[in-house]
Amino acid sequence: MCDFDKGIMKTFVVLICLLGLQVFAQQQEVILEGKQQGQSVPILLFSGAVTSDSVLLEKADEANVWSERIVKALQVSGTIKVTDKMPDTLTATSLVPNAKLEVKKASSGGAVTISLLAGDAVKPYWFQSFSLIDKYFDNALKAVSTIHTQLVGEPGFASARIYYAGSTTTGNRELFSTNLFGLNRSQLTSDGTILISPTVSPDGSKVAYTSFRNGNADVWIQSTSGGPANILVSTPYVDSSPRFAPDGKTVAFATTVDGNCEIYTIESNSTNKNRITFASGIDTSPSWSPAGDRIVFTSDRSGNPQVYTMASDGTDIRRITYEGEYNDSPVWSPRGDRIVYVRRENGVFQIYQCDPAGVTHKRLLYYSEDQKDPAFVPGGFRISFVTVWQGIPGIALLTPETGEVDMIVTNVVAQRPVWGPPTP
């Protein structure tokens, strides 16, 4: 970490306080029963990549490796099961949907054709060609999103980029992006300081974050394709936790400009700030509902941090958590039906889920290591979070209904990973 003078260090300490609050609980909460995975999960038959004349390829063949990445990404989606043989309880006419995946390598040209066939049909009802020359498997991930659309009716998140604040070898923290496999990694900033809390605009074109590049915690905004960054919010105090609204035009953020931390909103192309919380405690970590009409946030206005919601103009404030000594990092689901947050229990942060009214709550994972910075993937099928999984630090995916975990980005020390939209 670079050396800070006393004023900068004081600012950094305040920021750390905002990221960590302490609370107590008062009220019994009800367990939310989730639907078991598998009740209506599409099952896709796949026996391995073949050549243009339908000869099964060796495992080492590049097309087979490519197809294995497709299978892995489909499984990671949490909504599609892939099998190489007919399940005992199903017949070819009872698959949901009745489909078979075919990956066929061209005899020349370095291309593969991805096809979906219904039942015993000979002709595919969907097919598309992709380049096999794909160092980072981005084409394979685009294929997965398209397959997902064909089977489920909406794009999967496989081709979406993940943005996160990551530690560098020099001890600083910069903004990075990567694909689902942790490949094609790109460093978007070189501030040489501390950067935290990125957020991506709904269209994936912009990213906002807090950086100390000018010696103070300011909110910056820049293109996700790189290039220069511009200051969105700059005060002599701590400006942090930006979140884009669903319209992409407004950003909610937290600032200590009023002495204690309050939540403001600002237009992404303006300097006009609008204060929306007026409590004596700390208000931070805002996250918008998908309709843009409400914001969920963390506040210690009741004595210790709990999760609250409010209308987007700051009215109609409702407390939704009462259990636990430490509730933080709330995030609204893409469909608006759930809120996830972390709760500290016996010194370990665990992921919880509740309905927007806070009536029912459920712990999603039982694990001995911290689970931090939860975020819904596009579509809301799974939840990403930061942890150390079986001794390896990185970003993992959680299936809310089953507790199934897949580690996707390994050997990185990440903070607040967020997802851009799927790439067409």
PEDA-V748914 format. One record per residue. N is the residue number from 1. RES is the residue in three letters. BURIAL is 1 if it has 9 or more other ideal C-beta (glycine too) atoms within 8 Angstrom, else 0. D_FIRST is the distance of its C-alpha to the first C-alpha in whole Angstrom. Layout:
N & RES & BURIAL & D_FIRST
N & RES & BURIAL & D_FIRST
//
This chain:
1 & MET & 0 & 0
2 & CYS & 0 & 4
3 & ASP & 0 & 7
4 & PHE & 1 & 9
5 & ASP & 0 & 13
6 & LYS & 0 & 15
7 & GLY & 0 & 16
8 & ILE & 1 & 13
9 & MET & 1 & 12
10 & LYS & 0 & 15
11 & THR & 1 & 15
12 & PHE & 1 & 12
13 & VAL & 0 & 14
14 & VAL & 1 & 17
15 & LEU & 1 & 16
16 & ILE & 0 & 15
17 & CYS & 1 & 18
18 & LEU & 1 & 20
19 & LEU & 0 & 18
20 & GLY & 0 & 20
21 & LEU & 1 & 24
22 & GLN & 0 & 26
23 & VAL & 1 & 30
24 & PHE & 0 & 33
25 & ALA & 1 & 36
26 & GLN & 0 & 40
27 & GLN & 0 & 42
28 & GLN & 0 & 43
29 & GLU & 1 & 42
30 & VAL & 0 & 44
31 & ILE & 0 & 43
32 & LEU & 1 & 43
33 & GLU & 0 & 44
34 & GLY & 0 & 43
35 & LYS & 0 & 45
36 & GLN & 0 & 45
37 & GLN & 1 & 44
38 & GLY & 0 & 47
39 & GLN & 0 & 49
40 & SER & 0 & 49
41 & VAL & 1 & 47
42 & PRO & 1 & 48
43 & ILE & 1 & 49
44 & LEU & 1 & 49
45 & LEU & 1 & 50
46 & PHE & 1 & 49
47 & SER & 0 & 50
48 & GLY & 1 & 48
49 & ALA & 1 & 48
50 & VAL & 1 & 51
51 & THR & 1 & 53
52 & SER & 0 & 55
53 & ASP & 0 & 58
54 & SER & 0 & 56
55 & VAL & 0 & 56
56 & LEU & 0 & 53
57 & LEU & 1 & 50
58 & GLU & 0 & 48
59 & LYS & 0 & 45
60 & ALA & 0 & 43
61 & ASP & 1 & 45
62 & GLU & 0 & 42
63 & ALA & 1 & 44
64 & ASN & 1 & 44
65 & VAL & 1 & 40
66 & TRP & 1 & 40
67 & SER & 1 & 42
68 & GLU & 0 & 40
69 & ARG & 1 & 37
70 & ILE & 1 & 39
71 & VAL & 1 & 41
72 & LYS & 0 & 37
73 & ALA & 1 & 36
74 & LEU & 1 & 39
75 & GLN & 1 & 39
76 & VAL & 1 & 35
77 & SER & 1 & 37
78 & GLY & 1 & 38
79 & THR & 1 & 41
80 & ILE & 1 & 43
81 & LYS & 1 & 44
82 & VAL & 1 & 45
83 & THR & 1 & 48
84 & ASP & 0 & 50
85 & LYS & 0 & 53
86 & MET & 0 & 55
87 & PRO & 0 & 54
88 & ASP & 0 & 57
89 & THR & 0 & 57
90 & LEU & 1 & 57
91 & THR & 0 & 59
92 & ALA & 1 & 59
93 & THR & 0 & 60
94 & SER & 0 & 58
95 & LEU & 1 & 55
96 & VAL & 0 & 53
97 & PRO & 0 & 53
98 & ASN & 1 & 55
99 & ALA & 1 & 53
100 & LYS & 1 & 52
101 & LEU & 1 & 49
102 & GLU & 1 & 50
103 & VAL & 1 & 48
104 & LYS & 1 & 50
105 & LYS & 1 & 49
106 & ALA & 1 & 51
107 & SER & 0 & 53
108 & SER & 0 & 52
109 & GLY & 0 & 49
110 & GLY & 0 & 46
111 & ALA & 1 & 46
112 & VAL & 1 & 47
113 & THR & 1 & 49
114 & ILE & 1 & 47
115 & SER & 1 & 50
116 & LEU & 1 & 51
117 & LEU & 1 & 55
118 & ALA & 1 & 57
119 & GLY & 0 & 59
120 & ASP & 0 & 61
121 & ALA & 0 & 61
122 & VAL & 0 & 61
123 & LYS & 0 & 59
124 & PRO & 1 & 56
125 & TYR & 0 & 56
126 & TRP & 0 & 52
127 & PHE & 0 & 51
128 & GLN & 0 & 48
129 & SER & 0 & 47
130 & PHE & 1 & 44
131 & SER & 0 & 42
132 & LEU & 1 & 42
133 & ILE & 0 & 39
134 & ASP & 1 & 36
135 & LYS & 0 & 33
136 & TYR & 0 & 31
137 & PHE & 1 & 34
138 & ASP & 1 & 33
139 & ASN & 1 & 37
140 & ALA & 1 & 38
141 & LEU & 1 & 36
142 & LYS & 1 & 38
143 & ALA & 1 & 41
144 & VAL & 1 & 40
145 & SER & 1 & 39
146 & THR & 1 & 43
147 & ILE & 1 & 44
148 & HIS & 1 & 43
149 & THR & 1 & 44
150 & GLN & 0 & 48
151 & LEU & 1 & 48
152 & VAL & 1 & 46
153 & GLY & 0 & 47
154 & GLU & 0 & 43
155 & PRO & 1 & 40
156 & GLY & 1 & 38
157 & PHE & 1 & 34
158 & ALA & 1 & 34
159 & SER & 1 & 33
160 & ALA & 1 & 31
161 & ARG & 1 & 27
162 & ILE & 1 & 24
163 & TYR & 1 & 21
164 & TYR & 1 & 18
165 & ALA & 1 & 14
166 & GLY & 1 & 13
167 & SER & 0 & 10
168 & THR & 0 & 10
169 & THR & 0 & 10
170 & THR & 0 & 7
171 & GLY & 0 & 5
172 & ASN & 1 & 5
173 & ARG & 1 & 9
174 & GLU & 1 & 12
175 & LEU & 1 & 15
176 & PHE & 1 & 18
177 & SER & 1 & 21
178 & THR & 1 & 24
179 & ASN & 1 & 27
180 & LEU & 1 & 29
181 & PHE & 1 & 28
182 & GLY & 1 & 25
183 & LEU & 1 & 26
184 & ASN & 0 & 26
185 & ARG & 0 & 22
186 & SER & 0 & 21
187 & GLN & 0 & 18
188 & LEU & 1 & 19
189 & THR & 1 & 16
190 & SER & 0 & 14
191 & ASP & 1 & 12
192 & GLY & 0 & 9
193 & THR & 1 & 7
194 & ILE & 1 & 8
195 & LEU & 1 & 12
196 & ILE & 1 & 14
197 & SER & 1 & 18
198 & PRO & 1 & 19
199 & THR & 1 & 23
200 & VAL & 1 & 26
201 & SER & 1 & 29
202 & PRO & 1 & 32
203 & ASP & 0 & 33
204 & GLY & 1 & 30
205 & SER & 0 & 30
206 & LYS & 1 & 27
207 & VAL & 1 & 24
208 & ALA & 1 & 22
209 & TYR & 1 & 19
210 & THR & 1 & 16
211 & SER & 1 & 14
212 & PHE & 1 & 12
213 & ARG & 1 & 13
214 & ASN & 0 & 15
215 & GLY & 0 & 13
216 & ASN & 1 & 15
217 & ALA & 1 & 15
218 & ASP & 1 & 18
219 & VAL & 1 & 20
220 & TRP & 1 & 20
221 & ILE & 1 & 23
222 & GLN & 1 & 24
223 & SER & 0 & 26
224 & THR & 1 & 25
225 & SER & 0 & 27
226 & GLY & 0 & 24
227 & GLY & 0 & 24
228 & PRO & 0 & 23
229 & ALA & 1 & 22
230 & ASN & 0 & 24
231 & ILE & 1 & 23
232 & LEU & 1 & 25
233 & VAL & 1 & 24
234 & SER & 0 & 22
235 & THR & 1 & 23
236 & PRO & 0 & 21
237 & TYR & 1 & 21
238 & VAL & 1 & 19
239 & ASP & 1 & 20
240 & SER & 1 & 19
241 & SER & 1 & 21
242 & PRO & 1 & 23
243 & ARG & 1 & 26
244 & PHE & 1 & 29
245 & ALA & 1 & 32
246 & PRO & 1 & 35
247 & ASP & 0 & 36
248 & GLY & 1 & 33
249 & LYS & 0 & 34
250 & THR & 1 & 32
251 & VAL & 1 & 29
252 & ALA & 1 & 28
253 & PHE & 1 & 25
254 & ALA & 1 & 24
255 & THR & 1 & 23
256 & THR & 1 & 24
257 & VAL & 0 & 26
258 & ASP & 0 & 29
259 & GLY & 0 & 27
260 & ASN & 1 & 26
261 & CYS & 1 & 25
262 & GLU & 1 & 28
263 & ILE & 1 & 28
264 & TYR & 1 & 30
265 & THR & 1 & 31
266 & ILE & 1 & 31
267 & GLU & 0 & 33
268 & SER & 1 & 30
269 & ASN & 0 & 32
270 & SER & 0 & 33
271 & THR & 0 & 31
272 & ASN & 0 & 33
273 & LYS & 0 & 32
274 & ASN & 0 & 34
275 & ARG & 1 & 33
276 & ILE & 1 & 34
277 & THR & 1 & 33
278 & PHE & 0 & 35
279 & ALA & 1 & 34
280 & SER & 0 & 33
281 & GLY & 1 & 30
282 & ILE & 1 & 27
283 & ASP & 1 & 28
284 & THR & 1 & 25
285 & SER & 1 & 24
286 & PRO & 1 & 28
287 & SER & 1 & 29
288 & TRP & 1 & 32
289 & SER & 1 & 36
290 & PRO & 1 & 37
291 & ALA & 0 & 40
292 & GLY & 1 & 37
293 & ASP & 0 & 40
294 & ARG & 1 & 37
295 & ILE & 1 & 34
296 & VAL & 1 & 32
297 & PHE & 1 & 29
298 & THR & 1 & 28
299 & SER & 1 & 29
300 & ASP & 1 & 30
301 & ARG & 1 & 33
302 & SER & 1 & 35
303 & GLY & 0 & 33
304 & ASN & 1 & 30
305 & PRO & 1 & 29
306 & GLN & 1 & 31
307 & VAL & 1 & 32
308 & TYR & 1 & 34
309 & THR & 1 & 36
310 & MET & 1 & 37
311 & ALA & 1 & 39
312 & SER & 1 & 37
313 & ASP & 0 & 38
314 & GLY & 1 & 37
315 & THR & 0 & 40
316 & ASP & 0 & 42
317 & ILE & 0 & 39
318 & ARG & 1 & 39
319 & ARG & 1 & 38
320 & ILE & 1 & 37
321 & THR & 1 & 36
322 & TYR & 0 & 37
323 & GLU & 1 & 36
324 & GLY & 1 & 33
325 & GLU & 1 & 31
326 & TYR & 1 & 28
327 & ASN & 1 & 28
328 & ASP & 1 & 26
329 & SER & 1 & 25
330 & PRO & 1 & 28
331 & VAL & 1 & 29
332 & TRP & 1 & 33
333 & SER & 1 & 35
334 & PRO & 1 & 36
335 & ARG & 0 & 39
336 & GLY & 1 & 39
337 & ASP & 0 & 40
338 & ARG & 1 & 37
339 & ILE & 1 & 34
340 & VAL & 1 & 31
341 & TYR & 1 & 29
342 & VAL & 1 & 27
343 & ARG & 1 & 29
344 & ARG & 1 & 27
345 & GLU & 0 & 30
346 & ASN & 0 & 30
347 & GLY & 0 & 26
348 & VAL & 1 & 26
349 & PHE & 1 & 25
350 & GLN & 1 & 28
351 & ILE & 1 & 29
352 & TYR & 1 & 32
353 & GLN & 1 & 35
354 & CYS & 1 & 37
355 & ASP & 1 & 40
356 & PRO & 1 & 39
357 & ALA & 0 & 41
358 & GLY & 1 & 40
359 & VAL & 0 & 43
360 & THR & 1 & 42
361 & HIS & 1 & 39
362 & LYS & 1 & 38
363 & ARG & 1 & 35
364 & LEU & 1 & 34
365 & LEU & 1 & 33
366 & TYR & 0 & 33
367 & TYR & 1 & 30
368 & SER & 0 & 28
369 & GLU & 0 & 25
370 & ASP & 0 & 23
371 & GLN & 1 & 24
372 & LYS & 1 & 22
373 & ASP & 1 & 22
374 & PRO & 1 & 26
375 & ALA & 1 & 27
376 & PHE & 1 & 31
377 & VAL & 1 & 31
378 & PRO & 1 & 34
379 & GLY & 1 & 37
380 & GLY & 1 & 36
381 & PHE & 1 & 37
382 & ARG & 1 & 34
383 & ILE & 1 & 30
384 & SER & 1 & 27
385 & PHE & 1 & 24
386 & VAL & 1 & 21
387 & THR & 1 & 22
388 & VAL & 0 & 22
389 & TRP & 1 & 25
390 & GLN & 0 & 27
391 & GLY & 0 & 24
392 & ILE & 1 & 22
393 & PRO & 1 & 20
394 & GLY & 1 & 20
395 & ILE & 1 & 23
396 & ALA & 1 & 26
397 & LEU & 1 & 29
398 & LEU & 1 & 32
399 & THR & 1 & 35
400 & PRO & 1 & 36
401 & GLU & 0 & 40
402 & THR & 0 & 39
403 & GLY & 0 & 36
404 & GLU & 0 & 36
405 & VAL & 1 & 32
406 & ASP & 0 & 31
407 & MET & 1 & 28
408 & ILE & 1 & 27
409 & VAL & 1 & 23
410 & THR & 1 & 22
411 & ASN & 0 & 19
412 & VAL & 1 & 17
413 & VAL & 0 & 14
414 & ALA & 1 & 16
415 & GLN & 1 & 16
416 & ARG & 1 & 19
417 & PRO & 1 & 21
418 & VAL & 1 & 24
419 & TRP & 1 & 27
420 & GLY & 1 & 29
421 & PRO & 1 & 32
422 & PRO & 1 & 34
423 & THR & 1 & 35
424 & PRO & 0 & 39
//
